[in-house]
Amino acid sequence: MRAAEISDQLTTVLVTEEQIHAKLEALARQVESDYDGKELLLVGVLKGAVMVMADFARQLKREVTMDWMAVSSYGAGTKSSGVVQIRKDLDTDLTGKHVLIVEDIIDSGLTLSWLLENFASRGAESIEILALLRKPEAAKVEIDCRYVGFNIPTDFVVGYGLDYNERYRNLRDVAVLAPHIYS
Ligand code: PRP
């Protein structure tokens, strides 16, 4: 669905599907050039990254392998704790691999900070991050993200994989959720 079809549930459209696709195409050209002659493993972080992974991977004019990881934050204050639990681990041995982590959003940065440390301990040759969205003002830890799609404000956003209680992941655009939906 498009934002216009559920406009009563949204306040602002931040990034349209067309803008996302154009950005992913540009990032794909950059990644092709940066990893020329190297094998590349894309690692998607479930569930939010499903849409980015599907569209970005298909933009690439080269072969890649893909794997998935599912993690969840837990502990006091859940997401803000920075403690991450692996719900589904990779099927791939990272030893000697060039890894590109594909994420929908960097919010506090805690998930990726944990993942980077975890992947580094598995002997990857290189680890970089591609994130479609980043909320710079929400950062609790600075993440060195090589490929960023769009910097956005610290609003509650949904769409293109991002959810509110599992809803709105199938929205094609990225939009700010209207407060009456969650308050
Ligand atoms: C979201 C997103 C990132 C993480 C970013 O996942 O996909 O993985 O939060 O937040 P952070 O920078 O504050 O750590 P979420 O835990 O909501 O799970 P989901 O992808 O299954 O929706």
Backbone and ligand atoms as CSV (ligand in chain L), in Angstrom:
chain,resi,resn,atom,element,x,y,z
A,1,MET,N,N,0.844,-1.200,0.000
A,1,MET,CA,C,0.000,0.000,0.000
A,1,MET,C,C,0.882,1.253,0.000
A,2,ARG,N,N,0.310,2.343,-0.522
A,2,ARG,CA,C,0.999,3.616,-0.544
A,2,ARG,C,C,0.495,4.487,0.610
A,3,ALA,N,N,1.303,5.479,0.975
A,3,ALA,CA,C,0.944,6.359,2.092
A,3,ALA,C,C,-0.418,7.026,1.869
A,4,ALA,N,N,-0.699,7.402,0.619
A,4,ALA,CA,C,-1.957,8.092,0.322
A,4,ALA,C,C,-3.179,7.244,0.678
A,5,GLU,N,N,-2.991,5.919,0.664
A,5,GLU,CA,C,-4.121,5.032,0.944
A,5,GLU,C,C,-4.458,4.920,2.426
A,6,ILE,N,N,-3.519,5.324,3.285
A,6,ILE,CA,C,-3.793,5.283,4.731
A,6,ILE,C,C,-3.417,6.630,5.356
A,7,SER,N,N,-3.680,7.688,4.636
A,7,SER,CA,C,-3.235,9.026,5.070
A,7,SER,C,C,-3.818,9.432,6.425
A,8,ASP,N,N,-4.951,8.855,6.819
A,8,ASP,CA,C,-5.548,9.174,8.127
A,8,ASP,C,C,-4.711,8.616,9.275
A,9,GLN,N,N,-3.794,7.679,8.971
A,9,GLN,CA,C,-2.979,7.071,10.024
A,9,GLN,C,C,-1.547,7.620,10.065
A,10,LEU,N,N,-1.267,8.559,9.167
A,10,LEU,CA,C,0.099,9.095,9.044
A,10,LEU,C,C,0.073,10.612,9.158
A,11,THR,N,N,1.192,11.199,9.561
A,11,THR,CA,C,1.249,12.662,9.544
A,11,THR,C,C,2.052,13.173,8.346
A,12,THR,N,N,3.258,12.663,8.161
A,12,THR,CA,C,4.108,13.150,7.077
A,12,THR,C,C,4.765,11.986,6.350
A,13,VAL,N,N,4.863,12.098,5.059
A,13,VAL,CA,C,5.652,11.122,4.297
A,13,VAL,C,C,7.081,11.642,4.265
A,14,LEU,N,N,8.011,10.865,4.792
A,14,LEU,CA,C,9.409,11.314,4.841
A,14,LEU,C,C,10.178,10.919,3.586
A,15,VAL,N,N,9.967,9.678,3.133
A,15,VAL,CA,C,10.665,9.202,1.938
A,15,VAL,C,C,9.689,8.367,1.117
A,16,THR,N,N,9.589,8.697,-0.148
A,16,THR,CA,C,8.666,7.929,-0.998
A,16,THR,C,C,9.353,6.681,-1.552
A,17,GLU,N,N,8.532,5.771,-2.037
A,17,GLU,CA,C,9.059,4.552,-2.652
A,17,GLU,C,C,10.000,4.893,-3.815
A,18,GLU,N,N,9.642,5.903,-4.583
A,18,GLU,CA,C,10.473,6.286,-5.726
A,18,GLU,C,C,11.841,6.785,-5.258
A,19,GLN,N,N,11.840,7.582,-4.196
A,19,GLN,CA,C,13.116,8.078,-3.647
A,19,GLN,C,C,13.953,6.928,-3.092
A,20,ILE,N,N,13.300,5.971,-2.458
A,20,ILE,CA,C,14.021,4.809,-1.914
A,20,ILE,C,C,14.682,4.025,-3.036
A,21,HIS,N,N,13.923,3.766,-4.093
A,21,HIS,CA,C,14.478,2.969,-5.189
A,21,HIS,C,C,15.642,3.680,-5.876
A,22,ALA,N,N,15.519,4.999,-6.053
A,22,ALA,CA,C,16.608,5.757,-6.674
A,22,ALA,C,C,17.858,5.704,-5.794
A,23,LYS,N,N,17.648,5.829,-4.499
A,23,LYS,CA,C,18.787,5.793,-3.566
A,23,LYS,C,C,19.444,4.423,-3.559
A,24,LEU,N,N,18.645,3.368,-3.531
A,24,LEU,CA,C,19.218,2.017,-3.503
A,24,LEU,C,C,19.984,1.721,-4.792
A,25,GLU,N,N,19.505,2.276,-5.888
A,25,GLU,CA,C,20.208,2.091,-7.159
A,25,GLU,C,C,21.582,2.762,-7.088
A,26,ALA,N,N,21.626,3.978,-6.551
A,26,ALA,CA,C,22.897,4.703,-6.429
A,26,ALA,C,C,23.840,3.973,-5.467
A,27,LEU,N,N,23.298,3.484,-4.364
A,27,LEU,CA,C,24.135,2.763,-3.404
A,27,LEU,C,C,24.663,1.457,-4.011
A,28,ALA,N,N,23.858,0.844,-4.851
A,28,ALA,CA,C,24.284,-0.402,-5.495
A,28,ALA,C,C,25.500,-0.157,-6.395
A,29,ARG,N,N,25.487,0.968,-7.129
A,29,ARG,CA,C,26.641,1.292,-7.994
A,29,ARG,C,C,27.905,1.487,-7.144
A,30,GLN,N,N,27.716,2.150,-6.005
A,30,GLN,CA,C,28.843,2.410,-5.105
A,30,GLN,C,C,29.406,1.099,-4.546
A,31,VAL,N,N,28.511,0.209,-4.124
A,31,VAL,CA,C,28.931,-1.070,-3.558
A,31,VAL,C,C,29.620,-1.921,-4.629
A,32,GLU,N,N,29.086,-1.921,-5.849
A,32,GLU,CA,C,29.722,-2.686,-6.937
A,32,GLU,C,C,31.164,-2.235,-7.126
A,33,SER,N,N,31.356,-0.921,-7.089
A,33,SER,CA,C,32.699,-0.403,-7.305
A,33,SER,C,C,33.605,-0.691,-6.107
A,34,ASP,N,N,33.092,-0.525,-4.897
A,34,ASP,CA,C,33.912,-0.750,-3.701
A,34,ASP,C,C,34.325,-2.220,-3.524
A,35,TYR,N,N,33.489,-3.127,-3.968
A,35,TYR,CA,C,33.771,-4.555,-3.767
A,35,TYR,C,C,34.169,-5.249,-5.072
A,36,ASP,N,N,34.639,-4.474,-6.015
A,36,ASP,CA,C,35.031,-5.049,-7.299
A,36,ASP,C,C,36.092,-6.133,-7.089
A,37,GLY,N,N,35.864,-7.301,-7.644
A,37,GLY,CA,C,36.837,-8.391,-7.539
A,37,GLY,C,C,36.798,-9.137,-6.218
A,38,LYS,N,N,35.897,-8.757,-5.329
A,38,LYS,CA,C,35.805,-9.436,-4.025
A,38,LYS,C,C,34.468,-10.151,-3.893
A,39,GLU,N,N,34.496,-11.275,-3.199
A,39,GLU,CA,C,33.224,-11.940,-2.896
A,39,GLU,C,C,32.517,-11.138,-1.825
A,40,LEU,N,N,31.213,-11.059,-1.913
A,40,LEU,CA,C,30.464,-10.244,-0.965
A,40,LEU,C,C,29.288,-11.023,-0.381
A,41,LEU,N,N,29.194,-10.959,0.940
A,41,LEU,CA,C,28.070,-11.583,1.645
A,41,LEU,C,C,27.189,-10.480,2.225
A,42,LEU,N,N,25.920,-10.457,1.837
A,42,LEU,CA,C,24.969,-9.508,2.420
A,42,LEU,C,C,24.295,-10.196,3.606
A,43,VAL,N,N,24.265,-9.501,4.731
A,43,VAL,CA,C,23.583,-10.051,5.904
A,43,VAL,C,C,22.428,-9.122,6.273
A,44,GLY,N,N,21.219,-9.617,6.155
A,44,GLY,CA,C,20.034,-8.837,6.504
A,44,GLY,C,C,19.642,-9.114,7.945
A,45,VAL,N,N,19.192,-8.048,8.615
A,45,VAL,CA,C,18.772,-8.196,10.008
A,45,VAL,C,C,17.242,-8.186,10.039
A,46,LEU,N,N,16.693,-9.336,10.364
A,46,LEU,CA,C,15.225,-9.505,10.377
A,46,LEU,C,C,14.595,-8.721,11.510
A,47,LYS,N,N,13.320,-8.272,11.378
A,47,LYS,CA,C,12.552,-8.450,10.161
A,47,LYS,C,C,12.573,-7.181,9.313
A,48,GLY,N,N,12.943,-6.067,9.931
A,48,GLY,CA,C,12.822,-4.766,9.260
A,48,GLY,C,C,13.561,-4.666,7.937
A,49,ALA,N,N,14.670,-5.392,7.797
A,49,ALA,CA,C,15.524,-5.211,6.619
A,49,ALA,C,C,15.069,-6.005,5.392
A,50,VAL,N,N,13.955,-6.715,5.512
A,50,VAL,CA,C,13.520,-7.566,4.405
A,50,VAL,C,C,13.333,-6.785,3.099
A,51,MET,N,N,12.667,-5.644,3.194
A,51,MET,CA,C,12.382,-4.860,1.969
A,51,MET,C,C,13.663,-4.264,1.383
A,52,VAL,N,N,14.499,-3.702,2.236
A,52,VAL,CA,C,15.758,-3.101,1.770
A,52,VAL,C,C,16.617,-4.172,1.108
A,53,MET,N,N,16.724,-5.296,1.766
A,53,MET,CA,C,17.551,-6.384,1.235
A,53,MET,C,C,17.036,-6.822,-0.134
A,54,ALA,N,N,15.729,-7.024,-0.233
A,54,ALA,CA,C,15.147,-7.515,-1.490
A,54,ALA,C,C,15.406,-6.519,-2.625
A,55,ASP,N,N,15.181,-5.255,-2.372
A,55,ASP,CA,C,15.336,-4.256,-3.434
A,55,ASP,C,C,16.798,-3.936,-3.720
A,56,PHE,N,N,17.609,-3.818,-2.668
A,56,PHE,CA,C,19.028,-3.491,-2.868
A,56,PHE,C,C,19.749,-4.637,-3.584
A,57,ALA,N,N,19.543,-5.850,-3.111
A,57,ALA,CA,C,20.253,-7.000,-3.699
A,57,ALA,C,C,19.926,-7.142,-5.182
A,58,ARG,N,N,18.669,-6.860,-5.545
A,58,ARG,CA,C,18.288,-7.010,-6.956
A,58,ARG,C,C,18.808,-5.880,-7.824
A,59,GLN,N,N,19.198,-4.762,-7.206
A,59,GLN,CA,C,19.807,-3.669,-7.966
A,59,GLN,C,C,21.248,-3.992,-8.348
A,60,LEU,N,N,21.877,-4.893,-7.608
A,60,LEU,CA,C,23.292,-5.187,-7.849
A,60,LEU,C,C,23.478,-5.960,-9.150
A,61,LYS,N,N,24.423,-5.461,-9.976
A,61,LYS,CA,C,24.699,-6.142,-11.238
A,61,LYS,C,C,25.890,-7.066,-11.051
A,62,ARG,N,N,25.826,-7.864,-10.026
A,62,ARG,CA,C,26.906,-8.815,-9.727
A,62,ARG,C,C,26.344,-9.880,-8.806
A,63,GLU,N,N,27.145,-10.921,-8.617
A,63,GLU,CA,C,26.713,-12.008,-7.749
A,63,GLU,C,C,27.021,-11.684,-6.293
A,64,VAL,N,N,26.106,-12.052,-5.405
A,64,VAL,CA,C,26.373,-11.940,-3.968
A,64,VAL,C,C,25.766,-13.174,-3.293
A,65,THR,N,N,26.172,-13.433,-2.072
A,65,THR,CA,C,25.435,-14.417,-1.286
A,65,THR,C,C,24.684,-13.642,-0.209
A,66,MET,N,N,23.646,-14.245,0.311
A,66,MET,CA,C,22.807,-13.561,1.305
A,66,MET,C,C,22.553,-14.471,2.489
A,67,ASP,N,N,22.556,-13.881,3.650
A,67,ASP,CA,C,22.196,-14.629,4.849
A,67,ASP,C,C,21.399,-13.701,5.750
A,68,TRP,N,N,20.798,-14.258,6.762
A,68,TRP,CA,C,19.900,-13.492,7.639
A,68,TRP,C,C,20.199,-13.768,9.090
A,69,MET,N,N,19.951,-12.770,9.876
A,69,MET,CA,C,20.118,-12.915,11.307
A,69,MET,C,C,18.877,-12.313,11.959
A,70,ALA,N,N,18.395,-12.937,13.015
A,70,ALA,CA,C,17.289,-12.327,13.771
A,70,ALA,C,C,17.781,-12.097,15.189
A,71,VAL,N,N,17.659,-10.875,15.640
A,71,VAL,CA,C,18.099,-10.541,16.996
A,71,VAL,C,C,16.973,-9.798,17.708
A,72,SER,N,N,17.003,-9.839,19.020
A,72,SER,CA,C,16.044,-9.001,19.734
A,72,SER,C,C,16.718,-8.438,20.973
A,73,SER,N,N,16.356,-7.200,21.245
A,73,SER,CA,C,16.889,-6.548,22.436
A,73,SER,C,C,16.043,-7.018,23.617
A,74,TYR,N,N,16.640,-7.193,24.734
A,74,TYR,CA,C,15.851,-7.558,25.900
A,74,TYR,C,C,16.514,-7.016,27.155
A,75,GLY,N,N,15.858,-7.218,28.284
A,75,GLY,CA,C,16.378,-6.680,29.540
A,75,GLY,C,C,15.572,-5.454,29.911
A,76,ALA,N,N,15.954,-4.804,30.991
A,76,ALA,CA,C,15.210,-3.639,31.462
A,76,ALA,C,C,15.183,-2.563,30.386
A,77,GLY,N,N,14.016,-2.023,30.123
A,77,GLY,CA,C,13.909,-0.954,29.117
A,77,GLY,C,C,14.066,-1.485,27.705
A,78,THR,N,N,14.020,-2.781,27.562
A,78,THR,CA,C,14.161,-3.480,26.275
A,78,THR,C,C,15.205,-2.851,25.354
A,79,LYS,N,N,14.764,-2.163,24.301
A,79,LYS,CA,C,15.682,-1.700,23.259
A,79,LYS,C,C,16.827,-0.856,23.797
A,80,SER,N,N,16.529,-0.059,24.828
A,80,SER,CA,C,17.550,0.863,25.312
A,80,SER,C,C,18.651,0.156,26.112
A,81,SER,N,N,18.429,-1.124,26.439
A,81,SER,CA,C,19.415,-1.819,27.262
A,81,SER,C,C,20.701,-2.125,26.496
A,82,GLY,N,N,20.571,-2.302,25.178
A,82,GLY,CA,C,21.749,-2.643,24.390
A,82,GLY,C,C,22.152,-4.107,24.510
A,83,VAL,N,N,21.363,-4.877,25.269
A,83,VAL,CA,C,21.638,-6.305,25.387
A,83,VAL,C,C,20.855,-7.019,24.289
A,84,VAL,N,N,21.565,-7.783,23.498
A,84,VAL,CA,C,20.932,-8.377,22.327
A,84,VAL,C,C,20.966,-9.891,22.423
A,85,GLN,N,N,19.867,-10.489,22.027
A,85,GLN,CA,C,19.765,-11.940,22.032
A,85,GLN,C,C,19.647,-12.419,20.583
A,86,ILE,N,N,20.380,-13.464,20.236
A,86,ILE,CA,C,20.279,-14.007,18.878
A,86,ILE,C,C,19.084,-14.957,18.816
A,87,ARG,N,N,18.151,-14.646,17.929
A,87,ARG,CA,C,16.970,-15.515,17.758
A,87,ARG,C,C,17.172,-16.476,16.595
A,88,LYS,N,N,17.859,-15.991,15.583
A,88,LYS,CA,C,18.253,-16.868,14.468
A,88,LYS,C,C,19.657,-16.465,14.078
A,89,ASP,N,N,20.554,-17.417,14.153
A,89,ASP,CA,C,21.945,-17.086,13.827
A,89,ASP,C,C,22.174,-17.268,12.327
A,90,LEU,N,N,23.330,-16.798,11.859
A,90,LEU,CA,C,23.711,-16.970,10.461
A,90,LEU,C,C,23.925,-18.457,10.169
A,91,ASP,N,N,23.729,-18.817,8.912
A,91,ASP,CA,C,24.058,-20.180,8.478
A,91,ASP,C,C,25.480,-20.206,7.924
A,92,THR,N,N,26.049,-19.021,7.704
A,92,THR,CA,C,27.337,-18.888,7.025
A,92,THR,C,C,28.481,-18.680,8.014
A,93,ASP,N,N,29.614,-19.329,7.721
A,93,ASP,CA,C,30.839,-19.077,8.484
A,93,ASP,C,C,31.450,-17.778,7.941
A,94,LEU,N,N,31.685,-16.818,8.813
A,94,LEU,CA,C,32.162,-15.504,8.355
A,94,LEU,C,C,33.667,-15.430,8.123
A,95,THR,N,N,34.384,-16.473,8.464
A,95,THR,CA,C,35.844,-16.436,8.350
A,95,THR,C,C,36.286,-16.010,6.941
A,96,GLY,N,N,37.045,-14.922,6.891
A,96,GLY,CA,C,37.608,-14.450,5.631
A,96,GLY,C,C,36.620,-13.788,4.689
A,97,LYS,N,N,35.389,-13.581,5.143
A,97,LYS,CA,C,34.353,-13.029,4.246
A,97,LYS,C,C,34.303,-11.495,4.301
A,98,HIS,N,N,33.934,-10.893,3.170
A,98,HIS,CA,C,33.601,-9.473,3.153
A,98,HIS,C,C,32.098,-9.386,3.412
A,99,VAL,N,N,31.744,-8.800,4.554
A,99,VAL,CA,C,30.348,-8.783,4.995
A,99,VAL,C,C,29.776,-7.373,4.891
A,100,LEU,N,N,28.597,-7.272,4.300
A,100,LEU,CA,C,27.870,-6.002,4.305
A,100,LEU,C,C,26.546,-6.245,5.031
A,101,ILE,N,N,26.425,-5.632,6.202
A,101,ILE,CA,C,25.190,-5.758,6.982
A,101,ILE,C,C,24.154,-4.815,6.397
A,102,VAL,N,N,22.974,-5.328,6.118
A,102,VAL,CA,C,21.912,-4.521,5.515
A,102,VAL,C,C,20.820,-4.291,6.562
A,103,GLU,N,N,20.592,-3.020,6.857
A,103,GLU,CA,C,19.617,-2.654,7.899
A,103,GLU,C,C,18.604,-1.661,7.357
A,104,ASP,N,N,17.429,-1.672,7.945
A,104,ASP,CA,C,16.438,-0.660,7.573
A,104,ASP,C,C,16.738,0.659,8.276
A,105,ILE,N,N,17.094,0.583,9.572
A,105,ILE,CA,C,17.271,1.840,10.308
A,105,ILE,C,C,18.307,1.719,11.421
A,106,ILE,N,N,19.048,2.804,11.602
A,106,ILE,CA,C,19.906,2.946,12.778
A,106,ILE,C,C,19.238,3.985,13.657
A,107,ASP,N,N,18.805,3.543,14.826
A,107,ASP,CA,C,18.105,4.425,15.752
A,107,ASP,C,C,19.106,4.797,16.846
A,108,SER,N,N,19.114,4.067,17.956
A,108,SER,CA,C,20.108,4.326,18.999
A,108,SER,C,C,21.496,3.850,18.563
A,109,GLY,N,N,21.535,2.892,17.650
A,109,GLY,CA,C,22.805,2.314,17.208
A,109,GLY,C,C,23.219,1.100,18.029
A,110,LEU,N,N,22.437,0.784,19.059
A,110,LEU,CA,C,22.840,-0.289,19.976
A,110,LEU,C,C,22.839,-1.681,19.320
A,111,THR,N,N,21.851,-1.915,18.468
A,111,THR,CA,C,21.786,-3.228,17.808
A,111,THR,C,C,23.029,-3.446,16.943
A,112,LEU,N,N,23.356,-2.448,16.128
A,112,LEU,CA,C,24.501,-2.603,15.232
A,112,LEU,C,C,25.819,-2.611,15.974
A,113,SER,N,N,25.894,-1.854,17.047
A,113,SER,CA,C,27.122,-1.840,17.818
A,113,SER,C,C,27.401,-3.250,18.355
A,114,TRP,N,N,26.356,-3.907,18.814
A,114,TRP,CA,C,26.495,-5.280,19.316
A,114,TRP,C,C,26.821,-6.233,18.174
A,115,LEU,N,N,26.117,-6.060,17.042
A,115,LEU,CA,C,26.341,-6.959,15.905
A,115,LEU,C,C,27.760,-6.842,15.350
A,116,LEU,N,N,28.268,-5.608,15.294
A,116,LEU,CA,C,29.618,-5.392,14.769
A,116,LEU,C,C,30.644,-6.123,15.615
A,117,GLU,N,N,30.463,-6.022,16.923
A,117,GLU,CA,C,31.392,-6.706,17.827
A,117,GLU,C,C,31.282,-8.222,17.680
A,118,ASN,N,N,30.046,-8.680,17.579
A,118,ASN,CA,C,29.805,-10.114,17.432
A,118,ASN,C,C,30.418,-10.646,16.132
A,119,PHE,N,N,30.225,-9.914,15.032
A,119,PHE,CA,C,30.748,-10.367,13.738
A,119,PHE,C,C,32.272,-10.298,13.713
A,120,ALA,N,N,32.832,-9.279,14.350
A,120,ALA,CA,C,34.291,-9.131,14.353
A,120,ALA,C,C,34.933,-10.353,15.008
A,121,SER,N,N,34.268,-10.891,16.011
A,121,SER,CA,C,34.837,-12.050,16.728
A,121,SER,C,C,34.745,-13.330,15.899
A,122,ARG,N,N,34.034,-13.281,14.768
A,122,ARG,CA,C,33.900,-14.484,13.932
A,122,ARG,C,C,34.897,-14.505,12.780
A,123,GLY,N,N,35.797,-13.545,12.752
A,123,GLY,CA,C,36.893,-13.590,11.781
A,123,GLY,C,C,36.576,-13.116,10.379
A,124,ALA,N,N,35.600,-12.213,10.232
A,124,ALA,CA,C,35.307,-11.664,8.899
A,124,ALA,C,C,36.488,-10.829,8.417
A,125,GLU,N,N,36.701,-10.830,7.111
A,125,GLU,CA,C,37.797,-10.050,6.515
A,125,GLU,C,C,37.474,-8.553,6.589
A,126,SER,N,N,36.225,-8.207,6.314
A,126,SER,CA,C,35.778,-6.819,6.448
A,126,SER,C,C,34.296,-6.815,6.796
A,127,ILE,N,N,33.885,-5.785,7.520
A,127,ILE,CA,C,32.469,-5.646,7.891
A,127,ILE,C,C,32.064,-4.192,7.677
A,128,GLU,N,N,31.063,-3.975,6.828
A,128,GLU,CA,C,30.531,-2.637,6.618
A,128,GLU,C,C,29.021,-2.686,6.777
A,129,ILE,N,N,28.427,-1.493,6.842
A,129,ILE,CA,C,26.981,-1.406,7.063
A,129,ILE,C,C,26.327,-0.573,5.972
A,130,LEU,N,N,25.181,-1.046,5.519
A,130,LEU,CA,C,24.307,-0.252,4.660
A,130,LEU,C,C,22.996,-0.104,5.415
A,131,ALA,N,N,22.598,1.138,5.677
A,131,ALA,CA,C,21.328,1.383,6.368
A,131,ALA,C,C,20.496,2.340,5.536
A,132,LEU,N,N,19.273,1.976,5.267
A,132,LEU,CA,C,18.420,2.861,4.472
A,132,LEU,C,C,18.165,4.164,5.212
A,133,LEU,N,N,17.908,4.069,6.523
A,133,LEU,CA,C,17.558,5.252,7.307
A,133,LEU,C,C,18.456,5.368,8.526
A,134,ARG,N,N,18.688,6.601,8.931
A,134,ARG,CA,C,19.424,6.819,10.179
A,134,ARG,C,C,18.830,8.019,10.897
A,135,LYS,N,N,18.680,7.882,12.224
A,135,LYS,CA,C,18.194,9.000,13.043
A,135,LYS,C,C,19.385,9.546,13.819
A,136,PRO,N,N,20.081,10.529,13.284
A,136,PRO,CA,C,21.322,10.997,13.910
A,136,PRO,C,C,21.108,11.502,15.341
A,137,GLU,N,N,19.942,12.127,15.577
A,137,GLU,CA,C,19.715,12.714,16.911
A,137,GLU,C,C,19.359,11.668,17.966
A,138,ALA,N,N,19.107,10.429,17.548
A,138,ALA,CA,C,18.743,9.387,18.512
A,138,ALA,C,C,19.946,8.539,18.919
A,139,ALA,N,N,21.108,8.825,18.321
A,139,ALA,CA,C,22.277,7.963,18.544
A,139,ALA,C,C,22.731,7.923,20.000
A,140,LYS,N,N,22.855,6.715,20.525
A,140,LYS,CA,C,23.451,6.530,21.858
A,140,LYS,C,C,24.896,6.074,21.701
A,141,VAL,N,N,25.154,5.420,20.601
A,141,VAL,CA,C,26.534,5.093,20.234
A,141,VAL,C,C,26.724,5.468,18.767
A,142,GLU,N,N,27.910,5.949,18.436
A,142,GLU,CA,C,28.188,6.328,17.056
A,142,GLU,C,C,28.544,5.078,16.257
A,143,ILE,N,N,27.844,4.897,15.166
A,143,ILE,CA,C,28.094,3.742,14.312
A,143,ILE,C,C,28.712,4.239,13.012
A,144,ASP,N,N,29.811,3.614,12.641
A,144,ASP,CA,C,30.460,3.968,11.396
A,144,ASP,C,C,29.728,3.236,10.263
A,145,CYS,N,N,28.808,3.953,9.627
A,145,CYS,CA,C,27.982,3.331,8.590
A,145,CYS,C,C,28.425,3.848,7.229
A,146,ARG,N,N,28.950,2.933,6.402
A,146,ARG,CA,C,29.537,3.357,5.129
A,146,ARG,C,C,28.491,3.803,4.115
A,147,TYR,N,N,27.342,3.143,4.109
A,147,TYR,CA,C,26.302,3.470,3.125
A,147,TYR,C,C,25.002,3.835,3.844
A,148,VAL,N,N,24.652,5.119,3.790
A,148,VAL,CA,C,23.411,5.589,4.437
A,148,VAL,C,C,22.470,6.120,3.364
A,149,GLY,N,N,21.223,5.693,3.427
A,149,GLY,CA,C,20.241,6.192,2.472
A,149,GLY,C,C,19.797,7.600,2.814
A,150,PHE,N,N,19.093,7.729,3.934
A,150,PHE,CA,C,18.527,9.020,4.328
A,150,PHE,C,C,18.660,9.241,5.829
A,151,ASN,N,N,19.070,10.449,6.211
A,151,ASN,CA,C,19.006,10.845,7.620
A,151,ASN,C,C,17.613,11.412,7.862
A,152,ILE,N,N,16.988,10.961,8.940
A,152,ILE,CA,C,15.618,11.404,9.223
A,152,ILE,C,C,15.514,11.900,10.665
A,153,PRO,N,N,14.478,12.691,10.966
A,153,PRO,CA,C,14.308,13.152,12.350
A,153,PRO,C,C,13.882,12.025,13.288
A,154,THR,N,N,13.938,12.326,14.590
A,154,THR,CA,C,13.622,11.292,15.590
A,154,THR,C,C,12.110,11.176,15.809
A,155,ASP,N,N,11.386,10.865,14.767
A,155,ASP,CA,C,9.942,10.641,14.885
A,155,ASP,C,C,9.672,9.146,14.820
A,156,PHE,N,N,8.457,8.773,15.175
A,156,PHE,CA,C,8.072,7.365,15.074
A,156,PHE,C,C,7.705,7.077,13.624
A,157,VAL,N,N,8.593,6.401,12.926
A,157,VAL,CA,C,8.353,6.155,11.508
A,157,VAL,C,C,8.000,4.692,11.235
A,158,VAL,N,N,7.195,4.510,10.208
A,158,VAL,CA,C,6.801,3.167,9.789
A,158,VAL,C,C,6.922,3.066,8.278
A,159,GLY,N,N,6.866,1.841,7.802
A,159,GLY,CA,C,6.851,1.607,6.361
A,159,GLY,C,C,8.149,1.036,5.838
A,160,TYR,N,N,8.070,0.450,4.671
A,160,TYR,CA,C,9.219,-0.158,4.007
A,160,TYR,C,C,9.986,-1.074,4.975
A,161,GLY,N,N,9.240,-1.894,5.679
A,161,GLY,CA,C,9.852,-2.853,6.613
A,161,GLY,C,C,9.716,-2.448,8.060
A,162,LEU,N,N,9.574,-1.153,8.311
A,162,LEU,CA,C,9.482,-0.680,9.701
A,162,LEU,C,C,8.046,-0.803,10.203
A,163,ASP,N,N,7.915,-1.272,11.438
A,163,ASP,CA,C,6.571,-1.571,11.936
A,163,ASP,C,C,6.182,-0.797,13.185
A,164,TYR,N,N,4.887,-0.830,13.452
A,164,TYR,CA,C,4.355,-0.507,14.774
A,164,TYR,C,C,3.500,-1.718,15.142
A,165,ASN,N,N,3.925,-2.469,16.156
A,165,ASN,CA,C,3.229,-3.716,16.519
A,165,ASN,C,C,2.988,-4.624,15.312
A,166,GLU,N,N,4.009,-4.764,14.498
A,166,GLU,CA,C,3.975,-5.618,13.295
A,166,GLU,C,C,3.122,-5.062,12.155
A,167,ARG,N,N,2.509,-3.890,12.346
A,167,ARG,CA,C,1.708,-3.289,11.264
A,167,ARG,C,C,2.578,-2.339,10.439
A,168,TYR,N,N,2.152,-2.050,9.278
A,168,TYR,CA,C,2.726,-1.041,8.366
A,168,TYR,C,C,4.029,-1.460,7.686
A,169,ARG,N,N,4.486,-2.687,7.908
A,169,ARG,CA,C,5.734,-3.091,7.234
A,169,ARG,C,C,5.543,-3.070,5.723
A,170,ASN,N,N,4.324,-3.312,5.262
A,170,ASN,CA,C,4.057,-3.380,3.817
A,170,ASN,C,C,3.706,-2.032,3.196
A,171,LEU,N,N,3.819,-0.975,3.980
A,171,LEU,CA,C,3.674,0.367,3.405
A,171,LEU,C,C,4.893,0.608,2.515
A,172,ARG,N,N,4.665,1.081,1.304
A,172,ARG,CA,C,5.775,1.230,0.346
A,172,ARG,C,C,6.663,2.444,0.638
A,173,ASP,N,N,6.086,3.449,1.313
A,173,ASP,CA,C,6.823,4.673,1.628
A,173,ASP,C,C,7.227,4.651,3.104
A,174,VAL,N,N,8.098,5.581,3.500
A,174,VAL,CA,C,8.440,5.733,4.920
A,174,VAL,C,C,7.735,6.992,5.414
A,175,ALA,N,N,6.947,6.837,6.484
A,175,ALA,CA,C,6.138,7.963,6.947
A,175,ALA,C,C,6.099,8.013,8.465
A,176,VAL,N,N,5.760,9.203,8.973
A,176,VAL,CA,C,5.605,9.382,10.424
A,176,VAL,C,C,4.208,8.904,10.805
A,177,LEU,N,N,4.158,8.045,11.821
A,177,LEU,CA,C,2.879,7.500,12.274
A,177,LEU,C,C,2.116,8.562,13.067
A,178,ALA,N,N,0.834,8.681,12.809
A,178,ALA,CA,C,0.019,9.670,13.537
A,178,ALA,C,C,-0.076,9.266,15.005
A,179,PRO,N,N,0.112,10.223,15.915
A,179,PRO,CA,C,0.118,9.896,17.350
A,179,PRO,C,C,-1.161,9.189,17.827
A,180,HIS,N,N,-2.295,9.457,17.191
A,180,HIS,CA,C,-3.540,8.814,17.665
A,180,HIS,C,C,-3.511,7.300,17.485
A,181,ILE,N,N,-2.609,6.789,16.668
A,181,ILE,CA,C,-2.502,5.332,16.474
A,181,ILE,C,C,-1.817,4.665,17.669
A,182,TYR,N,N,-0.823,5.328,18.241
A,182,TYR,CA,C,-0.067,4.666,19.318
A,182,TYR,C,C,-0.288,5.256,20.706
A,183,SER,N,N,-1.064,6.350,20.814
A,183,SER,CA,C,-1.240,6.901,22.161
A,183,SER,C,C,-2.627,6.569,22.697
L,1,PRP,C1,C,14.838,-2.226,14.467
L,1,PRP,C2,C,15.717,-2.103,13.226
L,1,PRP,C3,C,17.102,-2.268,13.768
L,1,PRP,C4,C,16.998,-1.724,15.174
L,1,PRP,C5,C,17.579,-0.351,15.216
L,1,PRP,O1,O,14.593,-3.559,14.695
L,1,PRP,O2,O,15.407,-3.059,12.267
L,1,PRP,O3,O,17.497,-3.611,13.793
L,1,PRP,O4,O,15.612,-1.655,15.518
L,1,PRP,O5,O,17.445,0.205,16.493
L,1,PRP,P1,P,18.699,0.617,17.375
L,1,PRP,O6,O,19.641,1.377,16.504
L,1,PRP,O7,O,18.069,1.498,18.439
L,1,PRP,O8,O,19.309,-0.598,17.964
L,1,PRP,P2,P,13.532,-4.082,15.776
L,1,PRP,O9,O,14.247,-4.457,17.032
L,1,PRP,O10,O,12.414,-3.090,15.904
L,1,PRP,O11,O,13.011,-5.423,15.124
L,1,PRP,P3,P,12.318,-5.677,13.675
L,1,PRP,O12,O,13.386,-5.382,12.636
L,1,PRP,O13,O,11.944,-7.110,13.700
L,1,PRP,O14,O,11.143,-4.742,13.563
